Amino acid sequence: MKAKFFDDPETFHNEAVNLIYKLYEESIEENKLFTLMLSGGRTPLPVYEKLASEYKDKINWEKVHIFWGDERYVDQKSEDSNYKWAHDLLISKINIPTNNVHRIKTELPIEKASQEYEKEIINFFGTQNPVFDLILLGIGEDGHTASLFPSSDTLKENKKLFTVTPPSGTPKVPRITATYKLLNNARNILFLSSYKGKEQVIDEILNNPKPAEEKYPTAKVKVKNTYFFIKI
């Protein structure tokens, strides 16, 4: 686990993009492919913009496949859609084949949308235990990550890769989320988070990870190559 704190937003965004590019290069060299799972929320949006502008030509987007770690059960054109923000700021600005963008289909009934997304990922990787090159995640004020919220039954799911949550978070809507089974199988995890309003949560996760597991879903994400980039 590696944690970095940044008091300058520009440096925070630059370091995040630099790490994404480094991991992209390593994956292309090793597997000729880069599988990237995006996070929702506002914190990563400037990172998406930087990827679209400064890395539009440096990255061979034909070799990148984009997925989402969670999605609110809203229309894909809604301002609350994780897909919409990533599409508007990143996907629509780069030369990435349509088939390389793997959206959670919220136009389907929610259980079917979750099941279909799991099937799509299993078919893409050719295994029940897919290994993503990089998963981006955030940290909520309550310690949630993706749409894994404290005290939720979804935390106990250990068979499915994706599951449905009851209405949770802001906005309080049902969600579709990756489970620990998928998240904890990744090669690399990058948490991007602001520090303000989350000081106690982040400090506990970084300094007392074992007790933090009982309180904060973020602390249960355990991957050898885990990075915490925190914007002060």
C-alpha positions as CSV (number, residue, x, y, z in Angstrom):
1,M,0.0,0.0,0.0
2,K,1.3,3.4,-1.0
3,A,-0.3,6.7,0.2
4,K,0.5,10.2,-1.1
5,F,-1.0,13.4,0.0
6,F,-1.2,16.4,-2.3
7,D,-1.8,20.0,-1.4
8,D,-1.9,21.2,-5.0
9,P,-4.8,19.9,-7.2
10,E,-2.8,20.2,-10.4
11,T,0.0,17.9,-9.0
12,F,-2.7,15.5,-7.7
13,H,-4.2,15.2,-11.2
14,N,-0.8,15.0,-12.9
15,E,0.4,12.3,-10.6
16,A,-2.7,10.3,-11.1
17,V,-2.5,10.5,-14.9
18,N,1.2,9.7,-14.8
19,L,0.5,6.5,-12.8
20,I,-2.3,5.5,-15.1
21,Y,0.0,5.9,-18.1
22,K,2.8,4.0,-16.4
23,L,0.5,1.0,-15.7
24,Y,-0.9,1.3,-19.2
25,E,2.6,0.9,-20.7
26,E,3.4,-2.1,-18.4
27,S,0.1,-3.8,-19.4
28,I,0.6,-3.2,-23.1
29,E,4.1,-4.6,-22.9
30,E,3.0,-7.6,-21.1
31,N,-0.4,-8.4,-22.5
32,K,-0.9,-6.0,-25.5
33,L,-4.0,-4.8,-23.8
34,F,-5.0,-2.5,-20.9
35,T,-8.2,-3.1,-18.9
36,L,-9.3,0.0,-17.0
37,M,-12.3,0.2,-14.6
38,L,-13.5,3.7,-13.9
39,S,-14.8,5.3,-10.7
40,G,-17.8,7.5,-10.3
41,G,-18.0,10.7,-8.3
42,R,-16.5,14.1,-9.0
43,T,-12.9,13.7,-7.9
44,P,-11.6,11.7,-10.9
45,L,-13.3,14.0,-13.5
46,P,-10.3,16.3,-14.0
47,V,-8.2,13.1,-14.4
48,Y,-10.5,12.0,-17.2
49,E,-10.2,15.4,-18.9
50,K,-6.4,15.2,-18.7
51,L,-6.3,11.7,-20.2
52,A,-8.5,13.0,-23.1
53,S,-6.3,16.0,-23.8
54,E,-2.7,15.2,-22.9
55,Y,-2.9,11.5,-23.6
56,K,-5.2,11.5,-26.5
57,D,-2.4,10.5,-28.9
58,K,0.1,9.0,-26.4
59,I,-2.2,6.1,-25.5
60,N,-3.3,3.7,-28.2
61,W,-7.0,3.6,-27.3
62,E,-7.7,0.7,-29.6
63,K,-5.8,-1.5,-27.0
64,V,-7.7,0.0,-24.0
65,H,-11.0,-1.5,-22.7
66,I,-13.0,0.7,-20.3
67,F,-15.4,-0.6,-17.7
68,W,-17.2,0.8,-14.6
69,G,-16.9,-0.3,-11.0
70,D,-20.4,0.8,-10.2
71,E,-23.4,2.7,-11.6
72,R,-26.4,4.4,-10.3
73,Y,-29.6,3.0,-11.6
74,V,-30.5,6.1,-13.6
75,D,-30.8,6.9,-17.3
76,Q,-27.4,7.0,-19.1
77,K,-28.0,10.6,-20.0
78,S,-28.7,11.6,-16.4
79,E,-26.4,14.0,-14.7
80,D,-26.1,11.4,-12.0
81,S,-24.8,8.7,-14.4
82,N,-21.2,7.7,-13.9
83,Y,-21.2,6.7,-17.6
84,K,-22.4,10.1,-18.8
85,W,-19.5,12.0,-17.1
86,A,-16.9,9.6,-18.3
87,H,-18.4,9.7,-21.8
88,D,-18.6,13.5,-22.0
89,L,-15.1,14.2,-20.6
90,L,-13.1,11.3,-21.9
91,I,-14.7,8.7,-24.2
92,S,-16.2,11.2,-26.6
93,K,-12.8,13.0,-27.0
94,I,-10.6,10.0,-27.9
95,N,-10.4,7.5,-30.7
96,I,-11.6,4.4,-28.8
97,P,-13.7,1.8,-30.6
98,T,-17.3,1.5,-29.5
99,N,-16.8,-2.2,-28.6
100,N,-14.0,-1.2,-26.2
101,V,-16.4,0.8,-24.0
102,H,-18.3,-1.6,-21.7
103,R,-21.3,0.3,-20.2
104,I,-23.6,-1.0,-17.5
105,K,-27.0,-1.1,-19.3
106,T,-29.3,0.7,-16.8
107,E,-32.1,0.7,-19.4
108,L,-32.6,-3.0,-18.4
109,P,-34.3,-4.2,-15.3
110,I,-31.8,-3.7,-12.5
111,E,-31.1,-7.4,-11.6
112,K,-30.8,-8.2,-15.3
113,A,-28.4,-5.3,-15.9
114,S,-26.2,-6.5,-13.1
115,Q,-26.2,-10.1,-14.4
116,E,-25.6,-9.1,-18.0
117,Y,-22.6,-6.9,-16.9
118,E,-21.1,-9.8,-15.0
119,K,-21.6,-12.1,-18.0
120,E,-20.0,-9.5,-20.3
121,I,-16.9,-9.3,-18.1
122,I,-16.6,-13.1,-17.7
123,N,-16.9,-13.5,-21.5
124,F,-14.4,-10.7,-22.2
125,F,-11.8,-12.2,-19.9
126,G,-12.7,-15.8,-20.5
127,T,-12.7,-16.6,-16.8
128,Q,-14.9,-16.4,-13.7
129,N,-12.1,-14.6,-12.0
130,P,-11.1,-11.6,-14.2
131,V,-8.0,-9.6,-13.4
132,F,-8.3,-6.0,-14.2
133,D,-5.0,-4.1,-14.9
134,L,-6.3,-1.0,-13.0
135,I,-9.4,-0.2,-11.0
136,L,-10.0,3.4,-10.0
137,L,-12.0,3.9,-6.8
138,G,-13.1,6.7,-4.6
139,I,-13.7,7.0,-0.8
140,G,-17.0,8.3,0.6
141,E,-17.4,10.3,3.8
142,D,-18.8,7.2,5.3
143,G,-15.9,5.0,4.1
144,H,-17.8,3.5,1.2
145,T,-16.1,2.7,-2.1
146,A,-17.7,1.8,-5.5
147,S,-21.3,1.3,-4.2
148,L,-20.3,-0.8,-1.2
149,F,-21.8,1.0,1.7
150,P,-21.3,0.4,5.5
151,S,-23.7,-2.2,7.0
152,S,-25.0,-3.2,3.6
153,D,-25.7,-6.9,2.8
154,T,-23.8,-6.4,-0.5
155,L,-20.6,-6.5,1.6
156,K,-21.2,-10.2,2.3
157,E,-21.5,-11.1,-1.4
158,N,-18.7,-13.5,-2.2
159,K,-19.9,-15.4,-5.3
160,K,-21.0,-12.7,-7.7
161,L,-18.7,-10.2,-9.4
162,F,-21.5,-7.6,-9.5
163,T,-24.6,-7.1,-7.4
164,V,-27.5,-4.8,-6.8
165,T,-27.7,-2.4,-3.8
166,P,-30.9,-0.9,-2.2
167,P,-31.2,2.9,-2.6
168,S,-28.0,4.3,-1.1
169,G,-25.7,7.3,-1.1
170,T,-26.3,10.6,-2.9
171,P,-28.5,10.6,-4.8
172,K,-30.3,7.9,-2.9
173,V,-31.0,5.5,-5.7
174,P,-30.5,1.7,-6.3
175,R,-27.1,0.9,-7.7
176,I,-25.1,-1.8,-9.4
177,T,-21.7,-2.4,-8.0
178,A,-18.6,-4.6,-8.3
179,T,-18.0,-6.9,-5.3
180,Y,-14.9,-7.6,-3.3
181,K,-14.5,-10.8,-5.4
182,L,-13.8,-8.7,-8.4
183,L,-12.1,-5.7,-6.8
184,N,-9.6,-7.8,-4.8
185,N,-8.5,-9.7,-7.9
186,A,-7.1,-6.6,-9.6
187,R,-3.5,-6.1,-10.4
188,N,-3.6,-2.4,-9.3
189,I,-6.1,-0.3,-7.4
190,L,-5.8,3.5,-7.3
191,F,-8.0,5.4,-4.8
192,L,-8.5,9.0,-5.7
193,S,-10.1,11.1,-2.9
194,S,-10.3,14.5,-1.3
195,Y,-9.3,14.6,2.3
196,K,-11.7,17.3,3.5
197,G,-14.7,15.9,5.4
198,K,-13.0,12.4,5.3
199,E,-10.0,13.0,7.6
200,Q,-10.9,10.5,10.3
201,V,-12.0,7.8,7.8
202,I,-8.8,8.1,5.7
203,D,-6.5,8.3,8.7
204,E,-8.1,5.2,10.2
205,I,-7.9,3.3,7.0
206,L,-4.2,4.1,6.4
207,N,-3.0,3.9,10.0
208,N,-5.2,1.3,11.6
209,P,-6.4,-0.9,8.7
210,K,-7.5,-3.9,10.7
211,P,-9.9,-2.1,13.0
212,A,-11.0,0.0,10.0
213,E,-12.2,-3.1,8.2
214,E,-15.1,-3.4,10.7
215,K,-16.3,0.1,9.9
216,Y,-15.3,1.1,6.4
217,P,-15.9,-0.9,3.2
218,T,-12.8,0.9,1.6
219,A,-10.5,-0.9,4.1
220,K,-11.6,-4.3,2.9
221,V,-10.2,-3.6,-0.6
222,K,-6.9,-5.5,-0.4
223,V,-4.7,-5.7,-3.4
224,K,-0.9,-5.8,-3.2
225,N,-0.5,-2.8,-5.5
226,T,-2.9,-0.4,-3.9
227,Y,-2.3,3.4,-4.2
228,F,-4.0,6.1,-2.2
229,F,-3.8,9.6,-3.8
230,I,-5.4,12.1,-1.4
231,K,-6.0,15.7,-2.3
232,I,-5.7,17.9,0.8
